[in-house]
Amino acid sequence: MKILITGGTNGMGKGVAAALAKEAEVIIVARSEERAKATVDELGPNASYVLADLARLADVRRVTEELHAQHDALDGIFVNAGLGYAAGRVETEDGMDSHFQVNYLSHFMLTLNLLDLLERSEHGGRVIFNVASFGEMDWDDLQMERTWGYERGIGQAMVAKRMLVARLHALCRARDDSRVSFVGFQIPKTVWSNQINIIPWPMRFMATVVKLFGGFISIDDCGRIMAPLFTEPHASSLRRSGKLITEKKGALVEIPDIDFVLDPAEQDRLWRVSLALSDDDATRRIADQLVDKLAS
């Protein structure tokens, strides 16, 4: 199997990459070549990397072209990379809030442009989204220019990703020939990662206390829990498609999502906004083909 992982040099992504690289080919999408090389050396011969800064849509376009040139098919994508704590709002060169672009929009563009590689998977392609069941969508201030907060930024991207899971599921199930599944996964505890090193010391102190009482999960445990989502039989993955799930007492269970996320009209609104913000002809062609099939 061949799995693409965004944000695979630390945290949950690295844990999943380490678990999968024992038997599958893992391709890490990373911003830092130094960290990417170190991670690949650590993971062994089944790991490789491609470089892309998800804060630059031009990088997303370039890396999808590189992946098409290098690979005939993909068996899975882990939509994982994302910004966490930030001291203030950062606007990307594309004119967007960095949390919205990195955590959601770049993955929207990446996923659509790699759907054809997933369709060619002999194992049944699947896209697993790292999500959480919180957040709100602010249509009037999507880029949070008026009211910014890093937690709001994270939450809004989480809502957008969950809506994308539902939207892609509906679009691909309307195609008789589609074999790709889309699953939102919420890790049951906060992941202990290098994010701890960048948060203010009062938050770091509280996190350390919480860790002592078992409030965090290791990246190795993340890998152990999540790896089966990429390797389970295609039929099992299709049964989970379009759903938000988590791990509870050793089993994967569904979490009911909110009406807003499941509303087709809201999903369509986000879809149209995402295409406009991506401003990419290839992405729009792929999206139009999917929507046309649903309409017919």
C-alpha positions in Angstrom: 0.0 0.0 0.0 1.0 3.6 -0.6 -0.2 6.3 1.8 0.3 10.1 1.6 0.5 11.9 4.9 0.5 15.7 5.4 2.2 16.9 8.5 4.1 13.6 9.0 7.2 15.0 10.7 5.7 15.3 14.1 2.6 14.7 16.2 -0.2 12.5 15.1 1.1 12.4 11.5 4.4 11.0 12.5 2.8 8.4 14.7 0.6 7.2 11.9 3.5 7.3 9.5 5.7 5.2 11.9 2.9 2.6 12.3 2.2 2.3 8.5 5.9 2.4 7.4 6.4 -1.0 9.0 4.6 -2.6 6.1 3.4 0.1 3.7 5.0 2.8 1.6 4.6 6.2 3.2 5.0 9.6 1.5 5.2 12.6 3.8 4.3 16.0 2.7 6.5 18.4 4.7 7.4 22.1 4.7 10.9 21.6 6.2 13.4 19.5 4.2 15.6 19.1 7.2 12.8 17.7 9.3 11.5 15.6 6.4 14.9 14.0 5.9 15.3 13.3 9.6 11.9 11.7 9.7 12.4 9.5 6.6 15.8 8.4 8.0 14.0 7.4 11.2 11.1 5.6 9.6 13.3 3.6 7.2 13.3 2.4 3.6 9.5 2.5 3.2 9.3 6.3 3.7 9.9 9.2 1.4 8.9 12.8 1.2 7.8 15.7 -1.0 8.1 19.3 0.0 5.2 21.8 0.1 4.2 24.7 2.2 0.5 24.5 2.6 0.4 28.2 3.3 1.1 28.6 -0.4 -1.5 27.5 -2.9 1.2 27.5 -5.6 3.0 24.8 -3.6 -0.1 22.7 -3.4 -0.5 22.9 -7.2 3.2 22.0 -7.7 3.2 19.0 -5.3 0.1 17.5 -6.9 1.8 17.6 -10.3 4.9 16.0 -8.7 2.9 13.2 -7.2 1.2 12.5 -10.5 4.6 12.4 -12.2 6.0 10.0 -9.6 3.1 7.7 -8.8 0.5 5.8 -10.8 -1.8 5.4 -7.8 -2.3 6.1 -4.1 -4.1 3.9 -1.6 -4.8 6.6 1.0 -4.3 10.1 2.1 -4.1 11.3 5.8 -5.4 14.9 5.8 -3.5 15.9 9.0 -1.3 18.9 8.8 -2.5 22.0 10.6 -1.6 25.0 12.6 -2.4 25.0 16.3 -1.5 27.7 18.8 -0.5 31.1 17.4 0.1 34.4 19.2 -1.7 36.4 16.4 -3.4 36.3 13.1 -1.1 35.5 10.1 -2.2 36.3 6.6 -0.8 34.1 3.8 0.6 35.4 0.5 -2.7 34.2 -1.0 -4.5 36.7 1.2 -6.1 34.2 3.6 -6.0 33.5 7.3 -3.3 30.9 7.8 -5.4 28.6 9.9 -8.1 28.4 7.3 -5.7 27.9 4.4 -3.3 25.4 6.0 -5.8 23.4 8.0 -8.6 23.3 5.4 -8.3 25.0 2.0 -5.0 23.6 0.9 -6.2 20.1 1.8 -9.4 20.7 -0.2 -7.3 21.5 -3.3 -4.8 18.6 -2.6 -7.5 16.0 -2.1 -9.5 16.9 -5.2 -6.4 16.9 -7.4 -5.4 13.4 -6.2 -8.8 11.7 -6.4 -7.8 10.1 -9.7 -4.7 8.5 -8.1 -7.0 7.2 -5.3 -9.5 5.8 -7.8 -6.6 3.6 -9.3 -5.9 1.9 -5.9 -6.2 -1.8 -6.1 -7.1 -1.8 -2.4 -9.8 0.9 -2.6 -8.7 4.5 -2.0 -9.5 6.2 1.2 -9.0 9.7 2.7 -8.9 9.9 6.5 -9.3 13.4 7.9 -7.9 14.5 11.3 -10.9 16.3 12.7 -12.5 17.3 16.0 -16.2 17.8 16.8 -16.2 21.5 17.7 -16.1 24.8 15.9 -18.3 27.2 14.0 -18.3 28.6 10.5 -18.4 32.4 10.3 -19.6 33.1 6.7 -19.4 36.9 7.4 -15.8 36.8 8.5 -14.4 33.6 7.0 -10.8 34.9 7.2 -11.3 36.3 10.7 -10.1 39.7 9.8 -12.5 41.3 12.4 -12.4 38.8 15.2 -9.5 36.5 15.4 -8.5 33.8 17.8 -6.4 30.7 17.2 -9.0 28.4 18.8 -11.7 29.9 16.6 -9.4 29.4 13.6 -8.8 25.8 14.4 -12.5 25.2 15.1 -13.7 26.8 11.8 -11.2 24.6 9.9 -12.5 21.5 11.7 -16.1 22.3 10.7 -15.0 22.8 7.1 -13.1 19.5 7.0 -16.1 17.6 8.4 -18.3 19.3 5.8 -15.8 18.2 3.1 -16.0 14.6 4.3 -19.7 14.6 3.9 -19.7 16.4 0.6 -17.0 14.2 -1.0 -18.8 11.1 0.2 -22.1 12.2 -1.4 -20.4 13.2 -4.6 -18.4 10.0 -5.0 -21.3 7.7 -4.0 -23.3 9.2 -6.8 -20.7 7.7 -9.2 -21.2 4.0 -9.9 -17.5 3.6 -10.6 -16.0 5.4 -7.5 -14.1 3.3 -5.0 -12.9 6.0 -2.7 -14.1 6.5 0.9 -13.9 9.6 3.1 -13.7 9.3 6.9 -13.4 11.9 9.6 -11.5 10.7 12.7 -11.4 12.4 16.1 -8.5 11.2 18.3 -10.0 10.5 21.8 -7.4 12.6 23.7 -5.1 15.5 22.9 -1.9 14.5 21.3 1.4 15.2 23.2 3.5 16.7 20.4 6.0 19.5 19.8 3.1 22.0 19.9 3.8 21.9 23.7 7.1 23.7 23.0 5.5 26.8 21.4 2.6 27.5 23.7 3.0 30.1 26.5 4.5 28.7 29.7 1.2 28.9 31.8 -0.5 26.7 29.2 2.6 24.5 29.0 2.5 24.0 32.8 -1.2 23.1 32.8 -0.6 20.7 29.9 2.2 19.0 31.9 -0.1 18.6 34.9 -2.9 17.2 32.7 -0.4 14.7 31.1 0.4 13.4 34.6 -3.3 12.5 35.0 -3.5 10.7 31.6 -5.1 13.6 29.7 -2.8 13.2 26.6 -2.1 10.4 24.2 1.3 9.6 22.7 2.0 9.7 19.0 2.8 6.0 19.1 -0.7 5.3 20.4 -2.1 7.5 17.7 -0.5 5.4 15.1 -1.7 2.1 16.7 -5.3 3.4 16.8 -5.4 4.9 13.3 -3.3 2.6 11.1 -6.1 0.1 10.7 -8.2 2.8 9.0 -5.7 2.7 6.1 -5.3 -1.0 5.9 -8.8 -2.4 6.7 -10.7 -4.1 3.8 -12.2 -1.8 1.3 -15.8 -2.8 2.2 -15.2 -1.8 5.8 -13.8 1.5 4.8 -16.8 2.2 2.6 -19.2 1.5 5.5 -17.5 4.2 7.5 -17.4 6.7 4.5 -19.1 10.1 5.2 -19.0 9.5 9.0 -17.3 11.1 11.9 -15.7 8.4 14.1 -13.5 8.0 17.2 -12.0 5.3 19.3 -13.7 4.3 22.5 -12.7 1.3 24.7 -10.7 -0.2 21.9 -13.5 0.1 19.3 -14.1 2.6 16.5 -17.5 4.2 17.1 -19.5 6.8 15.2 -20.1 10.4 16.6 -23.3 12.1 15.4 -22.4 15.4 13.8 -24.4 18.7 14.0 -27.1 19.6 11.5 -25.1 22.5 10.1 -22.3 20.2 9.0 -24.7 17.7 7.4 -26.8 20.3 5.6 -26.3 19.9 1.8 -27.0 23.6 1.2 -24.2 24.6 3.6 -21.9 22.0 2.2 -22.5 23.4 -1.3 -21.9 27.0 -0.1 -18.5 25.9 1.3 -17.7 24.0 -1.9 -18.4 27.1 -4.0 -16.4 29.4 -1.7 -13.5 26.9 -1.6 -13.3 26.8 -5.4 -13.4 30.6 -5.6 -10.6 30.9 -3.0 -8.5 28.2 -4.6 -8.7 30.0 -7.9 -7.3 27.0 -9.7 -8.6 25.8 -13.1 -7.7 22.1 -12.6 -9.4 22.0 -9.2 -12.5 23.6 -10.7 -12.6 21.1 -13.6 -12.5 18.2 -11.2 -15.1 19.7 -9.0 -17.4 20.4 -11.9 -17.1 16.8 -13.1 -18.1 15.5 -9.6 -21.0 17.9 -9.3 -22.3 17.2 -12.8 -22.4 13.5 -12.0 -24.4 14.1 -8.8 -26.9 16.3 -10.8 -27.4 13.7 -13.4 
